[in-house]
Amino acid sequence: MLSPTTNDAEALALAALAATLTDERRARRFLDLTGLDADELRARAGERSLLAATLVFLEAHEPDLIEVSKTLNIKPESLIAARAELER
């Protein structure tokens, strides 16, 4: 698999963040674990560190990783590769 470019990784992670937040249970867990509130999340949504943290959050719970991957119509490995690119 090819490594995504930084722009691709950011776009994919932003889509994953949106998918994470559309599920109430997953969104609550994400906010609880990160300590972010809705305003801070909106303000930082484009930051590489937050985008990478979103993908780490999904990787930590495989059912969420798979569900978000299905929502985005991609393979879970694509999210993992995007996280690796964002952490460079």
Secondary structure, DSSP 8 states (H G I E B T S, - for coil): -----HHHHHHHHHHHHHHHHHSHHHHHHHHHHH---HHHHHHHTT-HHHHHHHHHHHHTSHHHHHHHHHHHTS-HHHHHHHHHHHT-
